[in-house]
Amino acid sequence: MRLPYLPGARELVEKLVRFFLLHPAKEIRVRRFDLCADVAAIDFQRDDADAFVTKARGEVSFGVHEATVKGRKLELTGFAIGQKGDISARIYDKPRELRAKYAEDHQKLRREFARLHRAGWNGHESVWRLECQVRGDAIKQFKARDLWELDDLIDGVWAYCVGKPDNPKNSWLRLGVLDKATRRERCPLDPRWRLFQEAVFTTPSRPAVRERGRSGGVPVASALGAVLSCLGAHGALGGLDDLSAGDTLTECLSRFEKAVAAEPEFEERFPVQVESVAKKFSHVPDGEEEEPGEIEAAREPSNG
């Protein structure tokens, strides 16, 4: 994997900080990081686009495109998932991408091919790379701002993105086997995807928790109105028929407290109220599926 480069990257950052700032930085914050895993002797086809299941939003599409690289016309295939989101992924044939970008004697191509050979590549088979990029709010949600703690988090983030073999369907992205299931989410896991799930960077880890909330918060008036509306729908606001838009939060809560005291059965129904309010305001649990995400062809070769 890429783990040996992480300590070196931290050392390089420190050197750059000392060079430009002339003193150690008080804080070095991560704004983006990329994780990748390579699998040899597998292949992906156009039909696989219909079998991807992801929490990213958008339509699913796939295409094969001709690209001109250094005067050569090449047919490039690959998938790009959630490119406009805080988590995105790309899947492509790495040797083919390198040959498209560099001449056979180029230092970058020779170095990358040597790394693949050391990992057991025979030089002829395809090697498909899955890259997951994390940035923006997802960095904060994973609590991955601290560069020095990143190596303790990357396995959990990878498990969140692609899933774990013991819980393969709980992931941001996965590939299923299309069968007679009425929904893609119910399809069994594709054996090719399990190979990516088995990748380990430092230590096997459970999927990281992505703590998502409402950006910017909810205005007090809006939250109070929605909560009272929700409670009222369950008949929990008996005696509060004279509320007006000008009531303050304290006055509303005071009246609500009196209503609760006057209604003995309220405590028995309270769990229902809590559940209703939680569904209205809390974040989407990681285990729940969102709409199938955007998957489109990778139009340009990767920068590596």
N, C-alpha and C positions, 0 to 999 in steps of 0.2 A: 504494500500500500504506500501512501504518501507520508506516513507518519514520520520517517526520519527527517523530513524537510521542515517539520513544524518547529523544533528547537532552533534550527538554523534560521528560520524566518524571524523568530523572536530576537535572535542575536543581531540580525540585519536591521531590524526596526530600531533597536537600541542604538546601533552605530549611526543610523541616519538621524535619529533624534539628537544625539550628541553633536553631530556634524553641523546641523542646521540651527539648533537652539543653543549650543555651547554649554548645555547643562542637562542633567537627566530630567525627563518629563515626569510630572506628577501623576499623569494618567495616560495610558495608551488604550484607546477604545477601538473595538472591532466594528467595522461598518459593513463588511461583507466577507463571507468565506465560502469556498467551494469544496465539495467532497466528491470523490470519484472512485469507481471500482471497474476493473476490466475483466471480461470473461471471454475466453477463446473457444473456438470451434462451435459457436452458435450463430444463428442468423435471424434477422427480422425481415418481415415482408409487409407489403401494403395492407393486407388484411388484418394485421396486428393492431392497426389503429382503432378498430372497432372493439377490441378486447381490453383496452386500457381503462382503468377505473381510477379517478383522481378527485381530490377535494378542490382542485383549482376550478375556476369558473370559466365558462365559455363553450364554444362548439368544438367538436372533435373533427379533425380533418387530417389528411395525409397526402403528400404528393412527391413526385420525383422531379427534380429540377436539373437543368443543365447549367453549369457554372463555368466561366472562363477564368482559369487560373494560370498566370504566366503564359498567356497565349494558347493554352490547351483547353479544349472543351471536355468537361468531365460531367458524368452523370452522378450526382450526389443524392443520397437518400439518408433519411434520419428523422427523428421525432424531436419536436420542441414542445414542452408542456409548461403552461402557466408563465409565459415569458414576461407578462406585465405584472406579475404578482411578487410578493416578498419571498416566496419560495418558487423556484422554477427548476426544470430538469431538461436535459438533453440526452439523447441516446443515438450513438453513431458508431461507425466502423473506424477505429482510431488509425490503423495503418493506412487505410485508404485516404483518410483526411490528411495524414502527414505527407503521403506521396503527392497529393494534390497541391500542397503548399510549397514543398521543398524539393530540390534536386537530390538525387541519390547520394551525392557526396556532401550534402549540407550537414553542418555540425549538429543542428537541432534534430534532424531526422536520424542521424547515426546514434546520437545519445539516447533518443527515445526507443529506437529499435533495440539497442543494447540492453536497455532496462527490460523490455518485453522478453528478450531472449533469456535474460537471467531468471525471469519468472516462469520459463518453460515454453515460450512460444517457439514454434518450428519455422517461422518466417514465411509461411504460406497461408495458414488458416486466418480467417477473419478474427478480429478482436473487437468486440463491441463494448464501448465504454458508456457507463451511466454516470452522468454528472448531475449533482444537486447543488444548486446555488441558494444561499440564505442571505438575506439582506433586509434593510428597512426595519419595519416593526417586528418582523420575525426574530431579529437579533435580540430585541428587548424581551420578547415573549419567551424566548428560550433562556434568558438571562446569560447571554453569551457575549456581553460587551467587553469583558476582561480578557485580554489576550493571554494572560498567564494561566487562566483557568480553562482555556478552550480545549486543550487536549483531554480534559476530563469530561467534556460534554459531547465531543463529536460522534462517539458511538451511539449515544442516545438520540442525537439529532438524525443520524443516518437511519436508525431503527424507526424513528417517527416518519421519515420520508418514504422508506421502501418496505417497512414492516419487519417482523421477526418470524423465523420458521415455526415457532410454537404458537404464534398468533398472526398468521399471514395476512388476514384481511383487515387488520387494524393499522392502516397506513395512509399516508398522503397520496401515494401512487402505487399501483400494482398492475400486473398483467394477468388476466384470467384466461381460461380456456372456454371458448364459447360452446355451450351445449344446449340442452333443451330448457335451461332456466329462463324464466320470463324476464329477468333483469340481469344486467351484467354484474351488478354487485353480488349476486348470488352464485356466480360461476366459480368453479374451483380454481386454485392458483396454478398458473402456468409453471412447469418445472424450470424453465429458463429464468424466471423471476426469483425462484428460491435461491439460485446461485448468487444473485446480487444481495439477497437478504442475509446470506451467510458471511458476508464480508465483515471483518473486524479490523479496526484501526489501532486501538490500544487494548481495551478490555471489553468483553461482551457486556452489553448494557440493555436495560429495558428502554422502551421508547421514551424520549424526553417529553415533558409536559409543556405544552404551548399555552401559556396563560393569556388568553385573549379577552379583552373587555371593550367597552364602547370608547372610541377615541374622543377625548374632550369631555367626557362625562355627559350626564343628562341634567338639564335645568331642573331646579327643585320643583317649580310649578308643574312642569310636564310630568315629572316622576310622581308627584303627589296625586295629580289628576288621574293618571293611569292606574295607580295603586288603588285609589278609592273606587274607580270604575270597576276594576277587577273584583274587589271585595264586595261591592254592591251587587255585582252579577251573581254572587253566591249568597245574597241575603244577609250579609254581615254588617250592614250599616243601618239597622233599624234605629229610628229616632234622630237621624241626621238628614232630615228632609229640608232644612233651611240653610244649607251650605251655599255660599255665594263665591263668585270669582275673587272677591276682595279679601277673603279670609286669609289670615296668615297661617303658616305651617304650624305654629304653636297652638293656635285656636282650633285648627282642624284636628290635630292630634289629641287635644284635650277633649273635644267632643267625641272623637273616636273611642277614647279611653272610657268615657261615661257610657257609651253605647255597648262596649264590651262588658262592662260591669252589670249592665241591665239585661244582658242576654246570656243566661247560664249555659246555653247550648253552644255558644260560640267556640269555647275551647275545644269541643269535640270536633268542630269543623275546621279548626285553625290549620292543621296540616294541609288540607285541601287548598286553603288560601295561600299558604307559603309556596306550595308547588306551582300554583297558577302564576303568582308574582315572579317566581324564579324563571319560569318558562318565558315570561314576557321580557325580563331584563337581563338574565345571565347570559354568559357566552355560550357558544355552541360547543358541547362536549366533544373531545377529540374522537370518541368512538362513533359519533354520528357522521353520516355521509352528507356532503353537500352535493350540489349539482355536478354532473360529469364535467371535466375540465377541458380546456383548450389544448389540443394536440395538433401541431402542424409540422410540416417538413422543415428540417434545418436547411436553410437556403445557402448559408455561407459556411465554409470550413471553420472549425473552432480555432481559437488562439492557443489551444493546448491547455 
